[in-house]
Amino acid sequence: QSQTSGQYQRRVHGDWRELVNKAQVASSKELQEAEQMCNDAKTAMDAAVAAATTARAAEAENQAALKELEEQQSAYDNQIADLTAKSETGGVVSKNRAKNELAQLQAEDPPTTITCEIQPRCRC
């Protein structure tokens, strides 16, 4: 009973540093399972990265198409406003010409109206 508590622990349980730093030995089956799980996780991560890259490219393409559509709509609206103003001012011939052009422009299909914009859920 002359041993101190620390000496007793070292004799029975060993030094904790040795226990912590000791290599963990697993069976070859457990090791193979762990390697397979690691490989599966890497494959899933690679697939997620590829999907995110594809999504970024699609988002950029959609943004470019949206910008082009907005430019077409703006040009159409400006042309309508310009012809409307010309049809109300000036001489009889210029008014009638502007009214005719305005009627033709309004009879054509206008650029597709933007009803909503889809916002991305996440920024990857």
C-alpha positions, 0 to 999 in steps of 0.5 A: 500500500505504499504505492501512490495512485499514479504508480498504481494506474501506470502499473495496471492501466499503463501510461495514458500517452502510450494508450492514446498514441498506440496504433489502432489495429483493426481487422482486415475486414473492418479496414476494407469496409472503412476504405470502401466507405471512404471511396464511396464518399469520394465518389459522391463528393465528385458527383456533387462537384460535377453537378454544382459545376453544371448548375453554375453553367446553366445559371450563367446561360439563363442569366445571359438569356434573361438579359437578352430578353430584357434588352429586347423588351426595353427596345420594344417599349422604347419603340412603342413610346417613340411611335406613340409620341410621333403619332400625337405631334407633327404634321398630318402625314407624319402622324398617320405614318407613325400611327400606321407603324405603331399599329403594325408594331403592336400587331406583331408578337412582342418579346416574351413577357417576364413573369417571374425570376427563379432565384437560386437556393444556394451559392456553391 
